């Protein structure tokens, strides 16, 4: 105990409990402040209740004794921060000569556990220069992953942990697996296990296999993705240690796939979230399960799958010698225009390889149809990947139309130009690609762009949406355009228009405002307001509410057909001009329709069970 405290204690001026507390902050002890860094108490004045602390970033700073416990963390002599205060040069040399030991020393000071962000805060800028941190940490992190003494995080938010007991690699994997909070975390633990490092420890690996197998058998259908991944990783462990007894499990990968694939759409979603290497393991058991009909079941999965699974399923079918069957299936779906967006994207990506027999104008028309349908439905832009593919793949359109019949190209060009799903600028860029391949079609394309034989048909809208657009036009004409013109004049007066950013911005805004004004004026000239009053509900029409029952079972869905500007996906309100609206219009109770639901991206068959007035 500090001599000053012993004197006060002997005089009876402080209690033994208080003396013990004060001794922790006596001169010579270390502390940490979140702003000023590590520090050392160099002196105190107990009667005045003052401490003088020498911080890394604030030398010889005086602090009131009563505030010290609130703002300071007092640390031991062996703490990393104390070592950083006393001998930073030693730590700097350690960072270069033995970086793993530096990390071990740092973790030990923080209770053997730190997030990577906290570790960075402790070392960056003090022990390791800020501009060298990234390269240093990338190298050290790789070293730590191969060192069994460290438990490394597998996702953001997890900690780097220093093991307090000496374990082999297999024993460490077993310990980490047992500590994992859920099945996802257990998958990540097994992901980090390198088979070549654990095969020499069959006893520990067999114990790990038993633990994994128990989770596979008890995982349940709600966590099917993790159960499948654990089963695959379990089988890898079994193969590594050649454990024939463990291979004879009732929870085989085959049985899991056989039970899970009954709901094809859900199973496809699960596969789409799995790494490619594990998807292959699932596909490999399909021939065992379905025998001669495995190809048909795999094609069902393909049609229901997302971006990641589509490519892997296609690759598997081709590797299994089913390329002709696969291409035939795609051609048939293309003719019926039932190919989902991800399949069309795969065709475009593989147009010079596996999908070469399929690539052509029909693919482009199918893509445009989905984009236009999504745009008309007013949905959450589900076809953005298709739109981006059109714009970003600079050679796709040229390759699509090259060596094609002029009449088909003309039809495609007209469809491309007339779509409202692309901006005017983007349509112009896409049309330029068409004309670059068929220069002689310039006049034909122009004819397709302008058709003056008939006057445009009126569009019907609700009175509310009509008034909203009128107000928007009024604000443009009376407020926004005059304001921008005023800003343009002020900027112009500043001189040198080429270097005048304000003037250039005002010019760009002027173009946008005038273009929007023209769009609104044209739209309002065609618009006809209505209250959607209907008296005949024998058939679906504008102003009706249509109840649909999915053919394969499930909850019914109700669509309300209203005007061109009244789409509301959340309330299942569709425009009579949308693809869904067109499919429903004219149908009666008992009829079947094949549409893409507003909450999906693939066509489904529904039966109309009721039609009633919307209002």
C-alpha positions as CSV (number, residue, x, y, z in Angstrom):
1,X,0.0,0.0,0.0
2,X,1.2,3.5,-0.7
3,X,3.0,5.2,2.2
4,X,0.5,8.2,2.2
5,X,-2.4,5.8,2.7
6,X,-0.6,3.8,5.4
7,X,-0.1,7.1,7.3
8,X,-3.7,8.2,7.0
9,X,-4.9,4.7,7.9
10,X,-2.7,4.6,11.1
11,X,-4.1,8.0,12.1
12,X,-7.6,6.7,11.6
13,X,-8.6,9.3,9.1
14,X,-9.7,6.7,6.4
15,X,-11.1,3.2,6.7
16,X,-9.3,0.1,5.5
17,X,-11.9,-0.3,2.6
18,X,-11.3,3.2,1.4
19,X,-7.6,2.8,1.6
20,X,-7.8,-0.3,-0.6
21,X,-9.8,1.6,-3.2
22,X,-7.5,4.6,-3.2
23,X,-4.4,2.4,-3.5
24,X,-5.6,1.4,-7.0
25,X,-5.1,5.0,-8.2
26,X,-2.0,5.8,-6.3
27,X,1.2,7.2,-8.0
28,X,2.8,4.6,-10.2
29,X,-0.5,3.0,-11.3
30,X,-1.8,3.0,-14.9
31,X,-5.1,4.0,-16.4
32,X,-6.8,4.6,-19.7
33,X,-8.9,7.5,-21.0
34,X,-11.0,7.1,-24.2
35,X,-9.7,10.4,-25.6
36,X,-6.2,10.8,-24.1
37,X,-5.1,7.2,-24.3
38,X,-3.0,5.3,-21.7
39,X,-1.6,7.2,-18.7
40,X,0.3,6.9,-15.5
41,X,-0.5,8.5,-12.2
42,X,2.7,10.6,-11.4
43,X,1.5,12.4,-8.2
44,X,-1.5,13.1,-6.0
45,X,-2.6,15.5,-3.3
46,X,-5.0,13.7,-1.1
47,X,-6.0,16.8,1.1
48,X,-6.8,18.7,-2.1
49,X,-8.3,15.6,-3.7
50,X,-6.2,16.0,-6.9
51,X,-4.5,13.5,-9.2
52,X,-1.8,14.4,-11.8
53,X,-1.7,11.9,-14.7
54,X,0.7,11.7,-17.6
55,X,-1.4,10.6,-20.6
56,X,-0.1,9.7,-24.0
57,X,-2.1,12.5,-25.6
58,X,-2.3,14.9,-22.6
59,X,0.8,15.0,-20.4
60,X,0.7,16.0,-16.7
61,X,-3.1,16.5,-16.7
62,X,-4.8,17.3,-13.3
63,X,-8.0,15.5,-12.5
64,X,-10.3,15.8,-9.4
65,X,-10.1,12.7,-7.4
66,X,-13.9,12.3,-7.3
67,X,-14.1,12.2,-11.1
68,X,-11.3,9.7,-11.6
69,X,-13.5,6.5,-11.2
70,X,-16.1,7.9,-13.7
71,X,-13.8,8.8,-16.6
72,X,-10.8,6.5,-16.2
73,X,-10.3,2.8,-16.5
74,X,-7.5,1.7,-14.1
75,X,-5.3,-1.2,-15.5
76,X,-2.6,-3.5,-14.2
77,X,1.1,-3.2,-14.8
78,X,1.0,-6.1,-17.3
79,X,-1.8,-4.7,-19.4
80,X,-1.1,-4.1,-23.0
81,X,-1.9,-0.4,-22.6
82,X,0.6,-0.1,-19.8
83,X,3.3,-1.6,-22.0
84,X,2.3,0.8,-24.8
85,X,2.8,3.7,-22.4
86,X,6.1,2.5,-20.9
87,X,7.8,1.0,-24.0
88,X,6.1,1.7,-27.3
89,X,9.4,1.0,-29.2
90,X,9.2,-2.6,-27.9
91,X,5.7,-3.1,-29.3
92,X,6.7,-1.5,-32.6
93,X,9.6,-4.0,-33.0
94,X,7.2,-6.8,-31.9
95,X,4.8,-5.8,-34.7
96,X,7.6,-6.3,-37.2
97,X,9.3,-9.4,-35.7
98,X,6.5,-11.3,-34.1
99,X,3.1,-9.9,-34.9
100,X,1.2,-12.9,-33.6
101,X,2.7,-12.4,-30.2
102,X,1.7,-8.7,-30.4
103,X,-1.9,-9.7,-31.0
104,X,-1.7,-12.3,-28.2
105,X,-0.3,-9.6,-25.8
106,X,-3.1,-7.2,-26.8
107,X,-5.9,-9.7,-26.3
108,X,-4.5,-10.8,-23.0
109,X,-4.8,-7.2,-21.7
110,X,-8.5,-7.1,-22.7
111,X,-9.6,-10.4,-21.1
112,X,-8.5,-12.6,-24.0
113,X,-11.2,-11.2,-26.3
114,X,-11.6,-8.2,-28.7
115,X,-13.5,-7.3,-31.8
116,X,-11.3,-6.6,-34.8
117,X,-12.4,-3.0,-34.6
118,X,-11.3,-2.6,-31.0
119,X,-8.0,-4.4,-31.8
120,X,-7.4,-1.9,-34.7
121,X,-8.2,1.0,-32.3
122,X,-5.6,-0.3,-29.8
123,X,-2.8,-0.6,-32.4
124,X,-3.4,1.7,-35.4
125,X,-1.7,5.0,-35.2
126,X,0.3,4.2,-32.1
127,X,2.1,0.8,-32.6
128,X,1.5,0.5,-36.4
129,X,1.4,3.5,-38.7
130,X,-2.0,4.3,-40.1
131,X,-0.9,4.0,-43.7
132,X,0.6,0.6,-43.1
133,X,-2.2,-0.9,-41.0
134,X,-4.2,-2.5,-43.8
135,X,-1.3,-4.5,-45.3
136,X,0.0,-5.4,-41.9
137,X,-3.4,-6.7,-40.7
138,X,-4.2,-8.6,-43.9
139,X,-0.9,-10.6,-43.4
140,X,-1.4,-11.1,-39.7
141,X,-5.0,-12.1,-40.0
142,X,-4.0,-14.9,-42.3
143,X,-1.3,-16.0,-39.8
144,X,-3.9,-16.0,-37.0
145,X,-6.3,-18.2,-38.9
146,X,-3.7,-20.9,-39.1
147,X,-2.8,-20.6,-35.4
148,X,-5.1,-22.8,-33.2
149,X,-4.5,-20.5,-30.2
150,X,-6.8,-17.9,-31.7
151,X,-10.5,-18.3,-32.4
152,X,-11.2,-16.0,-35.4
153,X,-14.5,-14.4,-36.1
154,X,-16.5,-15.7,-39.1
155,X,-18.8,-12.7,-39.5
156,X,-19.0,-9.0,-38.5
157,X,-19.6,-8.3,-34.8
158,X,-17.8,-11.5,-33.5
159,X,-14.6,-11.3,-31.5
160,X,-11.1,-12.5,-31.8
161,X,-10.6,-14.8,-28.8
162,X,-7.4,-16.1,-27.3
163,X,-7.8,-19.7,-26.0
164,X,-6.7,-20.2,-22.5
165,X,-6.2,-24.0,-22.9
166,X,-3.9,-25.7,-25.4
167,X,-5.9,-27.7,-28.0
168,X,-5.2,-29.5,-31.2
169,X,-6.9,-28.3,-34.3
170,X,-9.6,-30.9,-34.2
171,X,-10.2,-30.3,-30.5
172,X,-10.4,-26.6,-31.2
173,X,-13.0,-27.2,-33.9
174,X,-15.0,-29.3,-31.5
175,X,-14.9,-26.6,-28.8
176,X,-15.8,-23.9,-31.3
177,X,-18.7,-26.0,-32.6
178,X,-20.0,-26.6,-29.1
179,X,-19.9,-22.9,-28.3
180,X,-21.6,-21.8,-31.5
181,X,-24.9,-20.0,-30.8
182,X,-27.0,-21.4,-33.6
183,X,-26.9,-23.6,-36.7
184,X,-25.7,-20.7,-38.9
185,X,-22.7,-20.2,-36.6
186,X,-22.0,-24.0,-36.6
187,X,-21.9,-24.0,-40.4
188,X,-19.3,-21.1,-40.2
189,X,-17.2,-23.1,-37.7
190,X,-17.1,-26.2,-40.0
191,X,-16.4,-23.9,-43.0
192,X,-13.2,-22.9,-41.3
193,X,-12.0,-26.4,-40.7
194,X,-9.3,-27.6,-43.1
195,X,-9.6,-31.4,-43.6
196,X,-5.9,-31.9,-44.0
197,X,-5.2,-30.4,-40.6
198,X,-7.6,-32.7,-38.7
199,X,-7.4,-36.1,-40.4
200,X,-4.6,-37.2,-38.0
201,X,-7.0,-36.9,-35.1
202,X,-9.8,-39.4,-35.8
203,X,-11.1,-39.6,-32.2
204,X,-11.8,-35.9,-32.0
205,X,-13.1,-35.7,-35.5
206,X,-15.5,-38.6,-34.8
207,X,-16.8,-36.8,-31.7
208,X,-17.3,-33.7,-33.9
209,X,-19.2,-35.9,-36.5
210,X,-21.5,-37.2,-33.8
211,X,-22.3,-33.6,-32.7
212,X,-22.9,-32.4,-36.3
213,X,-25.1,-35.5,-37.0
214,X,-27.2,-34.7,-33.9
215,X,-27.9,-31.2,-35.2
216,X,-28.7,-32.5,-38.7
217,X,-31.2,-34.9,-37.3
218,X,-32.8,-32.4,-34.9
219,X,-32.5,-29.3,-37.1
220,X,-36.0,-29.3,-38.4
221,X,-37.5,-28.0,-41.7
222,X,-37.5,-24.3,-40.6
223,X,-33.7,-24.3,-40.8
224,X,-33.4,-26.6,-43.9
225,X,-30.6,-24.6,-45.5
226,X,-28.3,-25.0,-42.5
227,X,-29.3,-28.6,-42.0
228,X,-28.4,-29.4,-45.6
229,X,-25.1,-27.5,-45.3
230,X,-24.2,-29.3,-42.1
231,X,-25.1,-32.7,-43.6
232,X,-22.7,-32.0,-46.5
233,X,-19.9,-30.8,-44.2
234,X,-20.5,-33.8,-42.0
235,X,-20.1,-36.1,-45.0
236,X,-16.9,-34.4,-45.8
237,X,-15.6,-35.1,-42.3
238,X,-16.7,-38.7,-42.6
239,X,-14.9,-39.1,-45.9
240,X,-11.8,-37.5,-44.5
241,X,-11.4,-40.0,-41.6
242,X,-13.0,-42.9,-43.5
243,X,-15.6,-43.6,-40.8
244,X,-17.9,-46.1,-42.4
245,X,-20.0,-46.5,-39.3
246,X,-20.8,-42.8,-39.2
247,X,-21.8,-42.9,-42.9
248,X,-24.7,-45.2,-42.1
249,X,-27.0,-42.4,-40.7
250,X,-30.7,-42.1,-40.9
251,X,-30.3,-38.4,-41.7
252,X,-28.5,-38.8,-45.0
253,X,-28.2,-35.9,-47.4
254,X,-30.4,-38.0,-49.8
255,X,-33.3,-38.3,-47.3
256,X,-33.1,-34.6,-46.5
257,X,-33.2,-33.6,-50.1
258,X,-36.0,-36.0,-50.9
259,X,-38.2,-34.6,-48.1
260,X,-37.3,-31.0,-48.8
261,X,-37.8,-30.9,-52.5
262,X,-41.5,-31.6,-52.2
263,X,-41.9,-27.8,-52.1
264,X,-39.9,-27.0,-55.2
265,X,-40.1,-23.2,-55.0
266,X,-39.0,-23.0,-51.3
267,X,-36.3,-25.6,-52.0
268,X,-35.0,-23.5,-54.9
269,X,-34.9,-20.4,-52.7
270,X,-32.8,-22.4,-50.2
271,X,-30.4,-23.6,-52.9
272,X,-30.0,-20.0,-54.1
273,X,-28.6,-19.0,-50.7
274,X,-26.1,-21.9,-50.6
275,X,-22.5,-21.7,-51.8
276,X,-22.0,-23.3,-55.3
277,X,-19.8,-26.1,-54.1
278,X,-22.7,-27.3,-51.7
279,X,-25.3,-26.9,-54.3
280,X,-23.4,-29.4,-56.5
281,X,-23.7,-32.0,-53.6
282,X,-27.5,-31.5,-53.6
283,X,-27.8,-31.9,-57.4
284,X,-25.7,-35.0,-57.3
285,X,-28.3,-37.0,-55.3
286,X,-31.2,-36.1,-57.6
287,X,-30.6,-39.0,-60.0
288,X,-30.6,-41.4,-57.0
289,X,-33.9,-40.0,-55.7
290,X,-35.9,-39.6,-58.9
291,X,-34.3,-42.2,-61.2
292,X,-35.1,-41.7,-64.9
293,X,-37.2,-38.6,-64.1
294,X,-34.4,-36.7,-62.3
295,X,-33.9,-34.4,-65.3
296,X,-37.5,-33.1,-65.2
297,X,-37.2,-32.4,-61.5
298,X,-33.9,-30.6,-62.0
299,X,-35.5,-28.4,-64.7
300,X,-38.3,-27.6,-62.3
301,X,-35.7,-26.4,-59.9
302,X,-34.0,-24.4,-62.6
303,X,-37.3,-22.6,-63.5
304,X,-37.9,-21.6,-59.9
305,X,-34.3,-20.7,-59.0
306,X,-32.6,-17.3,-58.5
307,X,-29.4,-15.9,-59.9
308,X,-26.9,-18.0,-58.0
309,X,-28.6,-21.4,-58.5
310,X,-29.5,-21.0,-62.1
311,X,-25.9,-21.1,-63.3
312,X,-25.0,-24.1,-61.1
313,X,-28.1,-26.1,-62.2
314,X,-27.3,-25.4,-65.9
315,X,-23.7,-26.5,-65.4
316,X,-24.8,-29.7,-63.6
317,X,-27.3,-30.6,-66.4
318,X,-24.6,-30.0,-69.1
319,X,-22.0,-32.0,-67.2
320,X,-24.4,-34.9,-66.9
321,X,-24.9,-35.0,-70.6
322,X,-28.4,-33.4,-70.6
323,X,-27.5,-30.4,-72.7
324,X,-29.9,-31.2,-75.5
325,X,-32.8,-31.8,-73.1
326,X,-31.9,-28.6,-71.3
327,X,-31.8,-26.4,-74.4
328,X,-35.1,-28.0,-75.7
329,X,-36.7,-27.0,-72.4
330,X,-35.5,-23.5,-72.7
331,X,-36.6,-23.1,-76.3
332,X,-40.1,-24.3,-75.3
333,X,-40.3,-21.9,-72.4
334,X,-39.0,-19.1,-74.6
335,X,-41.8,-19.7,-77.2
336,X,-44.4,-19.6,-74.4
337,X,-42.7,-16.5,-72.9
338,X,-42.6,-18.1,-69.5
339,X,-38.8,-17.9,-68.8
340,X,-38.1,-15.9,-65.6
341,X,-35.6,-13.1,-65.5
342,X,-32.7,-15.1,-64.1
343,X,-33.0,-17.7,-66.9
344,X,-32.9,-14.9,-69.5
345,X,-29.9,-13.4,-67.9
346,X,-28.1,-16.8,-67.9
347,X,-28.8,-17.1,-71.6
348,X,-27.3,-13.7,-72.3
349,X,-24.3,-14.4,-70.2
350,X,-23.7,-17.8,-71.9
351,X,-24.6,-16.6,-75.4
352,X,-21.2,-17.5,-76.8
353,X,-21.1,-20.9,-75.0
354,X,-23.8,-23.2,-73.7
355,X,-26.7,-20.9,-74.6
356,X,-25.5,-20.1,-78.1
357,X,-28.4,-22.0,-79.8
358,X,-31.0,-19.9,-77.9
359,X,-29.6,-16.4,-78.1
360,X,-31.5,-14.1,-80.5
361,X,-34.3,-11.6,-80.9
362,X,-36.9,-13.8,-79.0
363,X,-34.7,-13.5,-76.0
364,X,-34.7,-9.7,-76.3
365,X,-38.4,-9.6,-76.8
366,X,-39.0,-11.8,-73.7
367,X,-36.7,-9.5,-71.7
368,X,-38.4,-6.3,-72.8
369,X,-41.8,-7.9,-72.0
370,X,-40.8,-8.6,-68.4
371,X,-39.3,-5.1,-68.0
372,X,-42.4,-3.4,-69.5
373,X,-44.8,-5.6,-67.4
374,X,-42.9,-4.7,-64.2
375,X,-42.9,-1.0,-65.1
376,X,-46.7,-1.0,-65.8
377,X,-47.4,-2.9,-62.6
378,X,-45.7,-0.1,-60.7
379,X,-43.9,-2.7,-58.6
380,X,-40.6,-2.5,-56.7
381,X,-38.4,-2.6,-59.9
382,X,-37.9,-6.3,-59.8
383,X,-36.5,-6.3,-63.3
384,X,-33.7,-3.9,-62.5
385,X,-31.0,-6.6,-63.3
386,X,-32.6,-7.0,-66.8
387,X,-32.6,-3.3,-67.4
388,X,-29.0,-3.0,-66.2
389,X,-28.0,-5.8,-68.5
390,X,-29.4,-4.0,-71.5
391,X,-27.5,-0.8,-70.7
392,X,-24.2,-2.2,-69.4
393,X,-23.6,-5.0,-71.8
394,X,-22.5,-2.9,-74.7
395,X,-22.4,-5.7,-77.3
396,X,-25.5,-7.6,-76.4
397,X,-28.0,-6.0,-78.7
398,X,-25.7,-6.0,-81.7
399,X,-25.0,-9.7,-81.2
400,X,-28.7,-10.4,-80.7
401,X,-29.8,-8.9,-84.0
402,X,-26.8,-9.6,-86.2
403,X,-27.7,-12.1,-89.0
404,X,-31.4,-11.8,-88.1
405,X,-34.3,-11.1,-90.5
406,X,-34.9,-7.4,-91.1
407,X,-38.6,-7.6,-90.3
408,X,-37.9,-9.2,-86.9
409,X,-35.3,-6.5,-86.2
410,X,-37.8,-3.8,-87.1
411,X,-40.4,-5.3,-84.7
412,X,-37.8,-5.6,-81.9
413,X,-36.6,-2.0,-82.5
414,X,-40.2,-0.6,-82.4
415,X,-40.8,-2.5,-79.2
416,X,-37.6,-1.2,-77.7
417,X,-38.2,2.4,-78.7
418,X,-41.9,2.5,-77.6
419,X,-41.3,1.1,-74.1
420,X,-41.8,3.5,-71.3
421,X,-39.6,1.5,-68.9
422,X,-36.4,3.2,-70.1
423,X,-35.7,6.9,-70.0
424,X,-35.6,8.8,-73.3
425,X,-31.8,9.1,-73.1
426,X,-31.4,5.3,-72.5
427,X,-33.8,4.4,-75.4
428,X,-31.8,6.6,-77.7
429,X,-28.6,4.8,-76.7
430,X,-30.1,1.4,-77.2
431,X,-31.6,2.4,-80.6
432,X,-28.1,3.6,-81.7
433,X,-26.8,0.1,-81.1
434,X,-29.5,-1.3,-83.4
435,X,-28.8,1.2,-86.2
436,X,-25.0,0.5,-85.9
437,X,-25.7,-3.0,-87.1
438,X,-28.4,-2.2,-89.6
439,X,-27.6,1.3,-91.0
440,X,-30.2,0.9,-93.8
441,X,-32.9,0.4,-91.2
442,X,-32.6,4.0,-90.0
443,X,-35.7,5.1,-92.0
444,X,-37.6,1.9,-91.1
445,X,-36.8,2.4,-87.4
446,X,-38.0,6.0,-87.6
447,X,-41.2,4.8,-89.2
448,X,-41.6,2.5,-86.3
449,X,-41.0,5.3,-83.9
450,X,-43.7,7.5,-85.3
451,X,-47.1,6.3,-86.3
452,X,-49.5,9.1,-87.3
453,X,-52.1,6.9,-88.9
454,X,-54.4,7.1,-85.8
455,X,-54.8,9.5,-83.0
456,X,-53.5,8.3,-79.6
457,X,-56.2,6.6,-77.6
458,X,-57.3,8.3,-74.3
459,X,-56.3,6.9,-71.0
460,X,-58.7,6.7,-68.0
461,X,-57.5,7.8,-64.6
462,X,-59.1,8.6,-61.2
463,X,-60.1,12.2,-60.5
464,X,-57.6,12.2,-57.6
465,X,-54.6,11.2,-59.8
466,X,-55.7,13.6,-62.5
467,X,-55.8,16.5,-60.1
468,X,-52.4,15.5,-58.7
469,X,-50.7,15.7,-62.1
470,X,-52.4,19.0,-62.9
471,X,-51.0,20.4,-59.7
472,X,-47.6,19.0,-60.6
473,X,-47.7,20.8,-64.0
474,X,-48.9,24.0,-62.4
475,X,-46.0,24.0,-59.9
476,X,-43.6,23.3,-62.8
477,X,-44.9,26.2,-64.9
478,X,-45.5,28.7,-62.1
479,X,-42.7,27.9,-59.6
480,X,-39.9,25.6,-60.5
481,X,-39.3,26.7,-64.1
482,X,-39.3,30.4,-63.3
483,X,-37.1,29.8,-60.2
484,X,-34.6,27.9,-62.3
485,X,-34.7,30.6,-65.0
486,X,-33.9,33.2,-62.4
487,X,-31.0,31.2,-61.0
488,X,-29.7,30.7,-64.6
489,X,-29.7,34.5,-65.2
490,X,-27.9,35.2,-61.9
491,X,-25.3,32.6,-62.7
492,X,-24.9,33.9,-66.2
493,X,-24.1,37.4,-64.9
494,X,-21.1,35.9,-63.1
495,X,-19.2,35.5,-66.4
496,X,-17.1,32.8,-68.1
497,X,-19.9,30.3,-68.7
498,X,-17.5,27.4,-69.4
499,X,-16.2,27.5,-65.9
500,X,-19.5,28.5,-64.3
501,X,-20.8,25.4,-62.4
502,X,-23.9,27.2,-61.3
503,X,-24.9,28.1,-64.8
504,X,-24.2,24.6,-66.1
505,X,-26.3,23.0,-63.4
506,X,-29.1,25.4,-64.1
507,X,-29.0,24.4,-67.8
508,X,-29.2,20.7,-66.9
509,X,-32.1,21.4,-64.5
510,X,-33.8,23.4,-67.3
511,X,-33.7,20.4,-69.6
512,X,-35.1,18.1,-66.9
513,X,-37.9,20.5,-66.1
514,X,-38.9,21.1,-69.7
515,X,-38.9,17.4,-70.5
516,X,-41.1,16.7,-67.5
517,X,-43.4,19.6,-68.5
518,X,-43.8,18.1,-72.0
519,X,-44.5,14.6,-70.5
520,X,-47.2,16.0,-68.2
521,X,-48.8,18.1,-70.9
522,X,-48.9,15.1,-73.3
523,X,-50.2,12.8,-70.6
524,X,-52.9,15.2,-69.5
525,X,-54.1,15.8,-73.1
526,X,-54.9,12.0,-73.2
527,X,-56.3,11.6,-69.7
528,X,-60.0,11.2,-69.0
529,X,-61.1,11.4,-65.4
530,X,-63.6,8.8,-64.0
531,X,-65.0,7.6,-60.7
532,X,-64.9,3.9,-61.8
533,X,-68.6,3.4,-61.3
534,X,-69.7,0.0,-62.7
535,X,-73.0,-1.8,-62.7
536,X,-72.0,-4.9,-64.6
537,X,-69.8,-7.3,-62.5
538,X,-70.3,-10.3,-64.7
539,X,-66.8,-9.8,-66.1
540,X,-63.6,-8.2,-64.8
541,X,-63.1,-4.6,-65.9
542,X,-61.9,-1.2,-64.8
543,X,-63.6,-0.4,-61.5
544,X,-63.9,-4.1,-60.4
545,X,-62.4,-6.1,-57.6
546,X,-61.3,-9.6,-58.6
547,X,-60.6,-12.4,-56.2
548,X,-58.1,-15.1,-57.4
549,X,-57.4,-18.5,-56.0
550,X,-53.9,-20.0,-56.7
551,X,-54.3,-23.2,-58.7
552,X,-51.8,-25.1,-56.6
553,X,-53.4,-24.0,-53.4
554,X,-52.7,-21.2,-50.9
555,X,-54.3,-18.0,-49.8
556,X,-56.6,-16.1,-52.3
557,X,-55.5,-12.7,-53.6
558,X,-57.7,-9.8,-54.5
559,X,-56.8,-7.3,-57.3
560,X,-58.6,-4.0,-57.9
561,X,-58.4,-2.8,-61.5
562,X,-58.3,1.0,-61.7
563,X,-56.9,3.7,-64.0
564,X,-53.6,4.2,-65.7
565,X,-52.1,6.3,-62.9
566,X,-53.6,4.5,-59.9
567,X,-51.3,1.5,-59.4
568,X,-50.6,0.7,-55.7
569,X,-48.7,-2.6,-55.1
570,X,-49.2,-2.5,-51.4
571,X,-53.0,-2.5,-51.8
572,X,-52.9,-4.8,-54.9
573,X,-54.3,-2.0,-57.1
574,X,-53.3,-2.5,-60.8
575,X,-53.8,-0.3,-63.8
576,X,-56.1,-1.6,-66.5
577,X,-53.2,-1.0,-68.9
578,X,-50.8,-3.2,-66.9
579,X,-50.1,-6.8,-67.9
580,X,-52.1,-8.1,-65.0
581,X,-54.9,-5.7,-65.8
582,X,-55.0,-6.8,-69.4
583,X,-55.0,-10.5,-68.5
584,X,-57.9,-10.0,-66.0
585,X,-60.1,-7.7,-68.1
586,X,-63.0,-9.5,-69.8
587,X,-62.6,-12.7,-67.7
588,X,-65.5,-14.0,-65.6
589,X,-65.9,-16.2,-62.5
590,X,-64.5,-19.7,-63.1
591,X,-62.0,-18.5,-65.7
592,X,-58.3,-19.2,-65.2
593,X,-55.6,-16.6,-65.8
594,X,-51.8,-16.9,-65.9
595,X,-50.2,-13.8,-64.4
596,X,-47.1,-12.7,-62.5
597,X,-48.3,-11.7,-59.0
598,X,-47.3,-8.3,-57.7
599,X,-45.3,-10.0,-54.9
600,X,-43.5,-12.5,-57.2
601,X,-41.5,-12.6,-60.4
602,X,-42.8,-15.8,-62.0
603,X,-46.1,-16.5,-63.8
604,X,-48.7,-18.5,-61.8
605,X,-52.1,-19.9,-62.7
606,X,-55.1,-18.6,-60.7
607,X,-58.9,-19.2,-60.9
608,X,-61.2,-16.3,-60.6
609,X,-63.6,-17.0,-57.7
610,X,-65.4,-13.6,-57.4
611,X,-65.9,-10.2,-59.2
612,X,-67.4,-7.2,-57.4
613,X,-67.5,-3.4,-57.8
614,X,-64.4,-1.7,-56.4
615,X,-66.5,1.1,-54.9
